[in-house]
Structure formats: C-alpha cells, structure tokens
Amino acid sequence: MHFTKMHGLGNDYLYVYGEPENPEELSRKLSERHFGAGSDGMIWISKSDVADFKMRIFNADGSEAKMCGNGIRCVGKYVYDKGYTKKEHLTIETLAGIRTLDLNLTDGKVSSATVDMGVSKVSEDKTLTIDGNKITCTPVSVGNPHAVIFVDDINNAPLTTIGPKIEKNPEFKDGVNVEFVQVINKNTLRMRVWERGSGVTMACGTGACATVAAAICKGYCSFNELVNVNLDGGTLNIKISENNNITMTGPAETVYEGDTV
C-alpha cells in the first residue's frame, strides 16, 4: 500500500487514495510512532457521489472522526498536487457534512487552503469535578465535540493530566477534544490540545475553530474579525460570522511518500 505523509502545522496523518476493508486496524498499526510510520492517524480519500471527493478520518487509536480541519487542507493539496483534479475550489464530503476548500498555489503546488468549516454551536458551560478540583469548560460542536478551557498561563496548563480525564468524562458520552486556551488579546489566542483518540497533537483545526467560537461567546473576541490561533505547530487564521459560520486558513505540507507491505 502506498501512502503520503502530510501535515498541517505538525498535525500529521498518513493519506491514501482508496478505502480498505480494515481502516481501524491499519490506523492503529501505522500511526504508532515507534513501530509504524508515525502519525496522529490516517485519512482515506475517494470519489464522492455528492461532492468532488470524500474523506474518512481515523485517529491513532483506530476510532473514526467526523472532521479534521488540518486534514482537510492536506486532502486538497493531495488531490491537486497529484493530478486528481485541477479545480482550485473543491467540495469535500465528510461525516460532518460537505465542506468547501479554496486552494492557494505557490509555483503550481498547493501551499495553503481556506476552508468553509460550517457552523459552530456553543453550549452552556459545564463544571466537572476532576481529581477533587472543579474545572469549567465550554462545550462547542463544529461537527465534532470540543471542550474549551480558558487558562491564565498556557505553559502550566494541565494538558496531559486533565486532558485525558475530560476526554473520557461521562459528561461527554462520545468522548471530547480538549482545548486549553490563553487569551493574548482580542485578535490572538494561544491554544494547546488533547485530541480525542490521539492525545497531544501539534495542532487541531476544528479545535482552533471551537476555541474562537467560545472566545466570542465570552466576549474575548468578536464576530467578523480575523483571530490568530497560535498552536504548538504554528498559526491558524479563523473568522466567524454573526451567523456562526467559520472560515479557516492555514498551510498544508507533504513530508514524504512511503510504501508498506
């Protein structure tokens, strides 16, 4: 099987054109960073009956995700750079619905993409008891579930201790992605993420969108203004309109091509 390793701000996946019979098993095996190729998961690309292409996303633990913001940009780069399409405006079928991509080219190759990420839905804050401490988070859906936690100092956020406990908390029956966020100013947020099914990752596109949606709800940021979300792997540019529709712009890069038997 031939695969392409790609990343958006260090959020890396193995990309394959086609759909196998055992995507969960392959994702667990190949995503392992010591005994496999090493990635946050695998993304399978195929033709769609309702859009230009279809993507399926599997986390490193084999669970299937509905949407991946960094991954969908790389899907656009994959299909354009490899000649599957010459369209610079694409529709992609996901489990969260159809998403649209506008590709940005440099020297004939895709360097970044702007994605219509759909609509965000912010719910009322939840207060959880974790290890005897009260933790307040803001649940946000952007096709997949997120719990956004605002902190004063991102460098001391309990990413690896509290993150996995919130991910599997009974309040979130399907699990949840957990974002820790420090507000720098009204146009800049610093975020770190514990991703459902993958653990700590360098970036999370849907998480960045959820973070801005929660920040607007709390008055830290504003509708219709560009917000820079600084992640461990780089920066995503997010804008949310008054009807809660999200656009996201960020890079997409190829790491290497590989084969497995």
DRENDO-1510 file (C-alpha; in Angstrom, 1 decimal, always signed):
<recs>
REC; n; res; u; v; w
REC; 1; MET; +0.0; +0.0; +0.0 .
REC; 2; HIS; +1.3; +3.4; -1.0 .
REC; 3; PHE; +0.8; +6.3; +1.4 .
REC; 4; THR; +1.7; +10.0; +1.7 .
REC; 5; LYS; +2.6; +11.5; +5.0 .
REC; 6; MET; +1.4; +15.1; +5.2 .
REC; 7; HIS; +0.8; +17.7; +8.0 .
REC; 8; GLY; -1.0; +20.9; +8.8 .
REC; 9; LEU; +1.1; +22.7; +11.4 .
REC; 10; GLY; +2.5; +19.4; +12.7 .
REC; 11; ASN; -0.9; +17.7; +12.9 .
REC; 12; ASP; +0.3; +14.7; +10.7 .
REC; 13; TYR; -1.7; +12.0; +9.0 .
REC; 14; LEU; -1.0; +9.2; +6.5 .
REC; 15; TYR; -3.0; +9.8; +3.3 .
REC; 16; VAL; -4.2; +7.0; +1.0 .
REC; 17; TYR; -6.4; +7.2; -2.1 .
REC; 18; GLY; -8.9; +4.4; -1.8 .
REC; 19; GLU; -10.8; +2.7; +1.1 .
REC; 20; PRO; -9.5; -0.5; +2.6 .
REC; 21; GLU; -11.6; -3.1; +4.5 .
REC; 22; ASN; -9.7; -2.6; +7.7 .
REC; 23; PRO; -9.0; +1.1; +8.2 .
REC; 24; GLU; -9.2; +1.0; +12.0 .
REC; 25; GLU; -6.6; -1.7; +12.2 .
REC; 26; LEU; -4.3; +0.0; +9.7 .
REC; 27; SER; -4.5; +3.3; +11.5 .
REC; 28; ARG; -3.6; +1.8; +14.8 .
REC; 29; LYS; -0.7; -0.1; +13.3 .
REC; 30; LEU; +0.8; +2.6; +11.0 .
REC; 31; SER; +0.2; +5.5; +13.3 .
REC; 32; GLU; +2.4; +4.1; +16.1 .
REC; 33; ARG; +5.5; +6.3; +16.3 .
REC; 34; HIS; +8.0; +3.7; +17.2 .
REC; 35; PHE; +6.8; +0.6; +15.3 .
REC; 36; GLY; +4.9; +2.3; +12.5 .
REC; 37; ALA; +5.2; +5.2; +10.2 .
REC; 38; GLY; +4.2; +7.5; +13.0 .
REC; 39; SER; +1.2; +9.9; +12.7 .
REC; 40; ASP; -1.9; +11.3; +14.5 .
REC; 41; GLY; -4.0; +8.9; +12.3 .
REC; 42; MET; -4.9; +8.1; +8.7 .
REC; 43; ILE; -7.1; +9.8; +6.2 .
REC; 44; TRP; -8.6; +7.9; +3.3 .
REC; 45; ILE; -9.6; +9.8; +0.1 .
REC; 46; SER; -12.0; +8.6; -2.5 .
REC; 47; LYS; -14.5; +9.8; -5.1 .
REC; 48; SER; -17.9; +11.0; -3.8 .
REC; 49; ASP; -21.4; +10.9; -5.1 .
REC; 50; VAL; -22.3; +14.2; -3.6 .
REC; 51; ALA; -19.0; +16.2; -3.7 .
REC; 52; ASP; -15.7; +16.3; -5.6 .
REC; 53; PHE; -14.0; +14.0; -3.1 .
REC; 54; LYS; -14.7; +12.1; +0.2 .
REC; 55; MET; -12.5; +11.9; +3.2 .
REC; 56; ARG; -12.6; +9.4; +6.1 .
REC; 57; ILE; -10.5; +10.2; +9.2 .
REC; 58; PHE; -9.2; +7.6; +11.6 .
REC; 59; ASN; -7.4; +8.5; +14.8 .
REC; 60; ALA; -4.2; +6.8; +16.0 .
REC; 61; ASP; -6.4; +4.6; +18.3 .
REC; 62; GLY; -8.5; +3.4; +15.3 .
REC; 63; SER; -11.6; +5.5; +16.2 .
REC; 64; GLU; -13.2; +7.4; +13.3 .
REC; 65; ALA; -13.6; +11.2; +13.5 .
REC; 66; LYS; -16.2; +13.2; +11.7 .
REC; 67; MET; -14.0; +16.1; +10.7 .
REC; 68; CYS; -10.4; +17.3; +10.7 .
REC; 69; GLY; -9.6; +20.9; +9.9 .
REC; 70; ASN; -5.8; +20.4; +9.3 .
REC; 71; GLY; -6.5; +17.1; +7.5 .
REC; 72; ILE; -9.0; +18.6; +5.0 .
REC; 73; ARG; -6.4; +21.2; +3.9 .
REC; 74; CYS; -4.0; +18.4; +3.2 .
REC; 75; VAL; -6.7; +16.5; +1.2 .
REC; 76; GLY; -7.0; +19.5; -1.0 .
REC; 77; LYS; -3.2; +19.6; -1.6 .
REC; 78; TYR; -3.1; +15.8; -2.1 .
REC; 79; VAL; -5.8; +15.7; -4.9 .
REC; 80; TYR; -4.5; +18.8; -6.6 .
REC; 81; ASP; -0.7; +18.1; -6.5 .
REC; 82; LYS; -1.2; +14.5; -7.6 .
REC; 83; GLY; -3.4; +15.5; -10.5 .
REC; 84; TYR; -6.7; +14.0; -9.4 .
REC; 85; THR; -8.2; +17.5; -10.1 .
REC; 86; LYS; -7.3; +20.9; -11.4 .
REC; 87; LYS; -10.0; +22.7; -9.6 .
REC; 88; GLU; -8.9; +25.3; -7.1 .
REC; 89; HIS; -12.4; +25.4; -5.5 .
REC; 90; LEU; -13.3; +21.9; -4.1 .
REC; 91; THR; -16.1; +20.3; -2.2 .
REC; 92; ILE; -15.2; +17.5; +0.2 .
REC; 93; GLU; -17.7; +15.0; +1.8 .
REC; 94; THR; -17.1; +14.3; +5.5 .
REC; 95; LEU; -19.1; +12.7; +8.2 .
REC; 96; ALA; -19.8; +16.3; +9.5 .
REC; 97; GLY; -21.2; +17.3; +6.1 .
REC; 98; ILE; -19.9; +18.8; +2.9 .
REC; 99; ARG; -17.1; +21.3; +3.3 .
REC; 100; THR; -15.6; +23.7; +0.7 .
REC; 101; LEU; -12.0; +24.4; +0.0 .
REC; 102; ASP; -10.3; +27.3; -1.8 .
REC; 103; LEU; -6.7; +26.3; -2.6 .
REC; 104; ASN; -3.8; +28.8; -2.6 .
REC; 105; LEU; -1.0; +27.9; -5.0 .
REC; 106; THR; +2.8; +28.6; -5.0 .
REC; 107; ASP; +4.8; +27.6; -8.1 .
REC; 108; GLY; +1.9; +25.4; -9.2 .
REC; 109; LYS; +1.6; +23.5; -5.9 .
REC; 110; VAL; -0.9; +24.0; -3.1 .
REC; 111; SER; +0.8; +25.8; -0.2 .
REC; 112; SER; -2.3; +26.6; +1.9 .
REC; 113; ALA; -6.1; +26.5; +1.8 .
REC; 114; THR; -9.1; +28.4; +3.1 .
REC; 115; VAL; -11.9; +26.1; +4.4 .
REC; 116; ASP; -15.6; +26.8; +5.0 .
REC; 117; MET; -15.8; +24.8; +8.2 .
REC; 118; GLY; -19.6; +25.1; +8.6 .
REC; 119; VAL; -21.4; +26.4; +11.7 .
REC; 120; SER; -20.3; +26.4; +15.3 .
REC; 121; LYS; -22.6; +25.6; +18.2 .
REC; 122; VAL; -21.6; +26.8; +21.6 .
REC; 123; SER; -23.4; +25.2; +24.6 .
REC; 124; GLU; -23.7; +26.4; +28.2 .
REC; 125; ASP; -20.6; +25.9; +30.4 .
REC; 126; LYS; -20.1; +22.6; +32.2 .
REC; 127; THR; -18.4; +22.3; +35.6 .
REC; 128; LEU; -16.7; +19.0; +36.1 .
REC; 129; THR; -15.1; +17.5; +39.2 .
REC; 130; ILE; -11.6; +16.1; +38.2 .
REC; 131; ASP; -9.4; +14.8; +41.0 .
REC; 132; GLY; -11.4; +16.8; +43.5 .
REC; 133; ASN; -11.0; +20.0; +41.6 .
REC; 134; LYS; -13.7; +22.0; +39.8 .
REC; 135; ILE; -12.9; +22.5; +36.1 .
REC; 136; THR; -15.2; +24.7; +34.0 .
REC; 137; CYS; -15.3; +24.1; +30.2 .
REC; 138; THR; -17.3; +25.5; +27.3 .
REC; 139; PRO; -18.7; +22.7; +25.0 .
REC; 140; VAL; -18.6; +23.5; +21.3 .
REC; 141; SER; -19.6; +21.5; +18.3 .
REC; 142; VAL; -18.0; +22.1; +14.9 .
REC; 143; GLY; -19.1; +18.8; +13.5 .
REC; 144; ASN; -17.1; +17.0; +16.3 .
REC; 145; PRO; -17.2; +17.8; +20.0 .
REC; 146; HIS; -14.8; +20.1; +21.9 .
REC; 147; ALA; -14.4; +21.3; +25.5 .
REC; 148; VAL; -12.7; +24.6; +25.7 .
REC; 149; ILE; -11.0; +25.7; +28.9 .
REC; 150; PHE; -9.6; +29.2; +29.4 .
REC; 151; VAL; -6.5; +29.5; +31.5 .
REC; 152; ASP; -4.2; +32.3; +32.7 .
REC; 153; ASP; -0.9; +30.6; +31.8 .
REC; 154; ILE; -0.9; +28.1; +28.9 .
REC; 155; ASN; +2.6; +26.9; +29.8 .
REC; 156; ASN; +1.3; +25.5; +33.1 .
REC; 157; ALA; -2.0; +24.1; +31.7 .
REC; 158; PRO; -2.6; +20.5; +32.8 .
REC; 159; LEU; -2.7; +19.2; +29.2 .
REC; 160; THR; -1.5; +15.7; +29.8 .
REC; 161; THR; -3.1; +15.2; +33.2 .
REC; 162; ILE; -6.6; +16.7; +33.0 .
REC; 163; GLY; -6.9; +16.4; +29.2 .
REC; 164; PRO; -7.4; +12.6; +29.1 .
REC; 165; LYS; -9.7; +12.6; +32.0 .
REC; 166; ILE; -12.0; +15.2; +30.4 .
REC; 167; GLU; -11.8; +13.3; +27.1 .
REC; 168; LYS; -13.4; +10.3; +28.7 .
REC; 169; ASN; -15.6; +12.0; +31.2 .
REC; 170; PRO; -19.1; +10.6; +31.4 .
REC; 171; GLU; -20.5; +14.1; +30.6 .
REC; 172; PHE; -19.2; +13.6; +27.1 .
REC; 173; LYS; -20.7; +10.2; +26.1 .
REC; 174; ASP; -18.8; +10.0; +22.8 .
REC; 175; GLY; -15.6; +11.5; +24.2 .
REC; 176; VAL; -14.4; +15.0; +23.5 .
REC; 177; ASN; -11.4; +17.0; +22.2 .
REC; 178; VAL; -10.0; +19.2; +25.0 .
REC; 179; GLU; -8.5; +22.7; +24.3 .
REC; 180; PHE; -6.6; +24.8; +26.8 .
REC; 181; VAL; -6.6; +28.5; +25.8 .
REC; 182; GLN; -4.9; +31.7; +26.9 .
REC; 183; VAL; -6.3; +35.0; +25.6 .
REC; 184; ILE; -3.4; +37.2; +24.4 .
REC; 185; ASN; -5.6; +40.0; +23.0 .
REC; 186; LYS; -8.8; +40.3; +21.1 .
REC; 187; ASN; -7.2; +39.0; +17.9 .
REC; 188; THR; -4.8; +36.5; +19.3 .
REC; 189; LEU; -5.3; +33.2; +21.2 .
REC; 190; ARG; -2.7; +30.7; +22.4 .
REC; 191; MET; -4.1; +27.1; +22.4 .
REC; 192; ARG; -2.9; +23.6; +23.2 .
REC; 193; VAL; -4.9; +20.5; +22.6 .
REC; 194; TRP; -5.5; +17.0; +23.8 .
REC; 195; GLU; -7.3; +15.3; +20.9 .
REC; 196; ARG; -9.8; +12.6; +21.3 .
REC; 197; GLY; -8.3; +9.3; +20.2 .
REC; 198; SER; -4.8; +10.8; +19.6 .
REC; 199; GLY; -3.6; +12.6; +22.7 .
REC; 200; VAL; -1.4; +15.7; +22.5 .
REC; 201; THR; -1.1; +16.9; +18.9 .
REC; 202; MET; +0.8; +19.9; +17.4 .
REC; 203; ALA; -2.4; +21.5; +16.1 .
REC; 204; CYS; -6.1; +20.9; +15.7 .
REC; 205; GLY; -8.1; +22.8; +13.1 .
REC; 206; THR; -11.6; +22.1; +14.4 .
REC; 207; GLY; -10.2; +22.9; +17.9 .
REC; 208; ALA; -9.0; +26.3; +16.8 .
REC; 209; CYS; -12.4; +27.0; +15.3 .
REC; 210; ALA; -14.1; +25.8; +18.6 .
REC; 211; THR; -11.7; +28.0; +20.6 .
REC; 212; VAL; -12.6; +31.2; +18.7 .
REC; 213; ALA; -16.3; +30.4; +18.9 .
REC; 214; ALA; -16.1; +30.0; +22.7 .
REC; 215; ALA; -13.9; +33.2; +23.0 .
REC; 216; ILE; -16.6; +35.2; +21.0 .
REC; 217; CYS; -19.3; +33.8; +23.3 .
REC; 218; LYS; -17.4; +35.0; +26.3 .
REC; 219; GLY; -16.6; +38.4; +24.8 .
REC; 220; TYR; -12.8; +37.9; +24.4 .
REC; 221; CYS; -13.1; +38.1; +20.6 .
REC; 222; SER; -15.6; +39.5; +18.1 .
REC; 223; PHE; -17.6; +38.3; +15.1 .
REC; 224; ASN; -16.3; +39.1; +11.6 .
REC; 225; GLU; -12.7; +39.8; +12.9 .
REC; 226; LEU; -9.7; +37.7; +12.0 .
REC; 227; VAL; -8.4; +35.8; +15.0 .
REC; 228; ASN; -4.9; +34.2; +15.0 .
REC; 229; VAL; -4.8; +31.0; +17.0 .
REC; 230; ASN; -1.3; +30.1; +17.9 .
REC; 231; LEU; -0.8; +26.4; +18.3 .
REC; 232; ASP; +2.3; +24.3; +19.1 .
REC; 233; GLY; +2.9; +23.8; +15.3 .
REC; 234; GLY; +2.1; +27.3; +14.1 .
REC; 235; THR; -0.8; +29.6; +13.5 .
REC; 236; LEU; -4.3; +29.2; +12.0 .
REC; 237; ASN; -6.4; +32.2; +10.9 .
REC; 238; ILE; -10.0; +31.9; +11.9 .
REC; 239; LYS; -13.0; +34.2; +11.2 .
REC; 240; ILE; -16.6; +33.6; +12.4 .
REC; 241; SER; -19.5; +35.5; +11.1 .
REC; 242; GLU; -22.6; +36.6; +13.1 .
REC; 243; ASN; -24.5; +33.5; +11.8 .
REC; 244; ASN; -21.7; +31.4; +13.4 .
REC; 245; ASN; -20.2; +30.3; +10.0 .
REC; 246; ILE; -16.5; +29.6; +10.3 .
REC; 247; THR; -13.7; +30.1; +7.8 .
REC; 248; MET; -10.2; +28.8; +8.5 .
REC; 249; THR; -6.9; +29.4; +6.6 .
REC; 250; GLY; -3.7; +27.5; +7.1 .
REC; 251; PRO; -0.8; +25.7; +5.4 .
REC; 252; ALA; -0.7; +22.1; +4.1 .
REC; 253; GLU; +2.7; +20.3; +3.6 .
REC; 254; THR; +3.9; +17.0; +2.3 .
REC; 255; VAL; +6.5; +15.2; +4.4 .
REC; 256; TYR; +7.3; +12.0; +2.4 .
REC; 257; GLU; +5.9; +9.2; +0.3 .
REC; 258; GLY; +6.1; +5.6; +1.6 .
REC; 259; ASP; +5.1; +2.0; +1.0 .
REC; 260; THR; +4.0; -0.7; +3.3 .
REC; 261; VAL; +3.5; -4.5; +2.8 .
</recs>
